[in-house]
């Protein structure tokens, strides 16, 4: 990206709504209550012919640096330091607040180009607040409506004026098309609250990019960050902790959980992070089962393993994983510690390998040699005295590996026999841990004249 734009202001002025408008997707959670955004969220913004990086930040508040609000402010200040320009937002309907004046002085000290935006200016209700914004000394306020998309052409002109060199380069880059873009592996990190998801991603990045702390449920939005490891690009999604649905009463927590599940659907590999002191709890298994049913590659992260001293734990975990998750037998388990950095190389290696297996394709000849051996050694059971004939198998698609079996009586093949075939495929073609899907089809009977 050619330049980075940070959206800054006190809570509930509409930063996340503008962020969603610029990236063209509803990536950031939006709610009427203040303080929904806690981490800084980055996305690829587009405005006219300009392509740029846009950063949504937590609302600025005065707070003790050690408190959660203080750490949120630290994330915002880091975004300001990294940005090429700042969009400072106020709420035109409420007018200037004391916090607006205090934080206007903060962004002015950064020395970065500042675009003053008076949001929620639709109709006449925002005129007075827009005029008040002159008192901040940040230049002419730009009246916009993030929700309705009003004033974006003026924002475009202001960006061109504030960053002439960068915007010219951005317009040129946006016109260039890369014929072979190298796509990153999309990895979502899921788990129960306080399993250490944000701490793990911070350690992978080598910086305190995501907000962490002892409080459970800090992460609300699904945050996307990029990582380059040994030349392999990753797009990592940090998600809110997932509790049992029956325990979720708060509307915002429901939105956060839905956002995390949406990230799982867009991911290619999902790391389910378990607490080493309480692994394979019911909620861990529910999350893993959701991942498998969605057809995503799965890696189990055994986090906080530095707290475990039992030398036999490795063998126990393997047995428990295969017992509780037989549908993905052999799923990789990585012992790691997001706090100390232990096992992170192995985690990324496991993600790359799981992605490779998830994309694997097997030739029809090899599949049918396996099928012949499997049915000879263990034929499908007869139903009502009639044998089931399995004729051949093919793989029409990967991601996850999906196989079509042509047979005589599709409805008569029991699930237990499909599990037998699935486990055999895993062993023969080295497919540990990836979901395997079957579709059963009956070959047309040439003597069936019902359609005549």
Buried (B, 14 or more C-beta within 10 A) or exposed (E): BBBBBBBBBBBBBBBBBBBBBBBEEBBBBBBEEEBBBBBBBBBBBBBBEBBBBBBBBBBBBEBEEEEBBEBBBBBBBBBBEBBBBBBBBBBBBBBBEEBBEEBBEBBBEBEBBBBBBBBBBBEEEBBEBBBBBEEBEBBEBBBBBBBBEEBBEBBBEBBBEBBEEBBEBBBEBBEEEEEEEEEBBBBBBBBBBBBBBBBBBBBBBEEBBBBBEEEEBBBBBBBBBEBEBEEBEBBBBBBBBBBEEEEBEEEBBEBBBEBBBBBBEEBBBBBBBBBBEEBBEEBBBBBBBBBBEBBBBBBBBBBBBBEBEEEEBEEEBEEEBEEBBEBBBBBBBBBBBBBEBBBBEEBBBBBBBBBEBBBBEBEEEEBBEBBEEBBEEEEBEEEEEEEBEBBBBBBEEBBBBBBBBBBBBBEBBEEEBBBBBBBBBBEBBEBBBBBBEBEBEEEEEEEEEEEE
